[in-house]
Amino acid sequence: GRNAKSLDEYMQLPASQYACVPMPLNSSLDRIRGTTDQFRLCVPPMQLKSPGVPGVEVRPVVMARVTVEPDQVVIFSDSCILKGSKIIEDIGINDFFDFTINIYLTWKNEMGDRLITARAEIDVDLD
């Protein structure tokens, strides 16, 4: 339509204009109140099962900052909290790891060929 944006214009929108749409599989994405570039992602719950052991539910919650640069969008987080079954809290699992992720979104908009590419760098250090 007349108001359609090019891919370049779309990818250059400031994070403050990002809409938080409903997410699938009991996950959620919300802007952190009072910020323009910080978001909270609740990953869908995962069931960890081992024979002879009761199942454990794990649900990561990630706080992330979005930075829009001229040639890429960068999503950064060093905050991941594991929630879920009572045992997750009881053993204090969140005290035993450090987490960092950088996601780089780049795009190509040439001669009708539109493509968005994501590259992720994930670092988890366990104590």
Secondary structure by P-SEA (a helix, b strand, c coil): ccccccaaaaaaccccccccccccccccccccccccccbbbbccbbbbbcccccbbbbbbbbbbbbbbcccbbbbbbcbbbbbccaaaaaacccccbbbbbbbbbbbbbcccbbbbbbbbbbbbbcc
